[in-house]
Amino acid sequence: MPDFEAEVRRLLGLGVAGPEDPAWGRLEAPLGTAFPDDYKRFVDSVPPCLVNGKLYILRPGVRRWGLDAWVVETTEAFRNAEWADLPEPIFAGPTGLIPCLSSDEGHVVFVRRDSSEVVVHVGDGDCPGYAMGFSEWMYRFLTCEDMLGEDTAYDYSHGVAAGLPGTPFIERLP
């Protein structure tokens, strides 16, 4: 089995992850949960950005493009909505869902607390689950698999035609 975390770093041109940002503790303590380690290492390796012009990567402990406020707002939205349709409540039990990413099309990506699955809220009652950890899910997203629901694979040929790189890329958020 490939080292998916290393492959994600290679595909995006990221160096080795440094020490964990102390902002994670300030985010996790009030939530009563810990985000998966590979997710935290990935987030710590990039600035707030868009991956492939599609996935928003936010950082804990920052004001603009901050993960802290987004997690709280997303959690409240899903707890108070009839449309949520998640397979399990957010932060419930040892396998509860944790919101971690969003897309430019309104998808919300959740990881399970035990790193056993990634669940994507697509909308309209559709919440595909992917029985894998965050790094494998991200690797598969970067290598053109449908990881945000049906028919969602990134088409690099379209990106090249639009003047974007023909490989996975990161765009800093303003």
N, C-alpha and C positions, 0 to 999 in steps of 0.2 A: 504494500500500500504506500502511495507517495506521501511525503511530508507536505500536506496541503498548506500549512502555514508558510513554509519555506517557498513553496511554489507561488503563492499569492504575492509574497515579497518580491520574488524574481520577476513575475509578470508585470508588477507595478513599479519596479526599479527602486524598491525600498531597502534600506539598510537593516541591520540587526536592531531589534527593539531594545530600547534603553530601559532604565529602571521605571517601574510603574509610577505614574503621576499620582501624587497624594490627593488630587481632586477626586479620585475614584472613591476613597474612603468617605469623603464628605457627601458624595452622591449616594453611595450604597447604605450607609448607616441609617438615615431616616426611612429608606425604603425597606430595610430589613432583609436585604438580599445582596448577593454578589453576582456581578456579571461574569460570564465565562472568561477565563484567562486569555484565551487566544483572541477573543473579541477585544479585550482591553489592550493587548499588545498591538493589535492592528490599529485601533483608534489612536493610540499613543504615537504611532509611527507616521501619521499624516496630519496635515492641518485640516481645519474644517474644509470639506471639499465635496465635489461631485465625482463619483466614479463612473466612467463611461457616459457622462452627461445624464445619468439616470439615478444613482443611489446617493442620497445625502449622508455624509459622514460628519457627525457633530462631535464636539469635544466636551468633556466634563470641566467644570470650573471656569468657563469663559462666558462672558456676557452675550456677545453676538455669536450666533450659531452654537449656542450652548446646549449640551445634551441634558443637563439637569432640568431646565424648564420644560423641554420637549417631552421628557419621560413623564413628568408630573402631568402635563396637559394631555398627553396621549392616554395615560392611565385613566384619568378622569373621564375623558371622552368615551372610552370603551366601557367603563363601568356604568355610565349613565345612558347608554344608548341601546335601543332595541335592535339595531342593525349590526351589533358587534359580531355575533355568530362565531365567536372563538371556540375552539374545542375544549378550553379550560380557562378559568379566570386568571387574570394577571396576578402574579406574585402568590398564587395559591399553592401551598404545600411544596414539597421538595422538587417537583417537576413543573411548577408554575411557569407561566410565560412572562418574559421580560421584553418590553419594546426596545428595539435597538437601532433600527434604520427606517427611513422612509424613502419613497421614490418620487420622481417628478410627476408621476401619474396617480399619486395618492395611495399606493400600496404601503402597508405598514408591516415591517419585518420584526418578528419576535424570535427570541432564542429561549429554549427551555433552561431552567436553572441548572439542571444536571447535564447540560450540553448534548442531550440525546437527539434533539430535533430542532429544526428551524421551521416556523410556521409563518406563512405570508397571508395577511388579510388583504384580499383582492377587492372585496366588495360584493354586493349582491349575494351574500351568503356563502361565498367561495373562500375557503381558507385552506389551500393546499399545505400539507406537511411534508417535510423532507427529512427522513431519518438519517441525520448526519449532524456533525457539529458545525459551528460557524465557519471555520477555515475551509472545510470541504465545500460548504455551500457557496462561499465567496469564490473559491477556485472554479467551481462549475459555472457560476455566473460569468466570471471573466473569460471562460473558454466556450462561451456561446451556447450554454444549455438554458432551457426554459426554467428559470429559478424564481420567477415572480408570477407563476401561473402559466396557463397554456398560451403558447405562441408569444412568448416574451423574450426570447433569446436576442441578445444584442447582435446586430448585423454589422460587422466591421466594414463590409464593402459599402454600405450606406454611409458610414462615417467618413470613409475615404472620399466618396463622391461629394460629401458636404465640406470637405477640407479639414477633416479631423484625422488624427493618427489612425493607422490601420491595426493597432494593437491596443490592449487595455490602457486606459489613461486616467489621470487625476486632474481635475480643474479646481484650483483654489476658489473658495467662495469669497466674494468681495467683503 
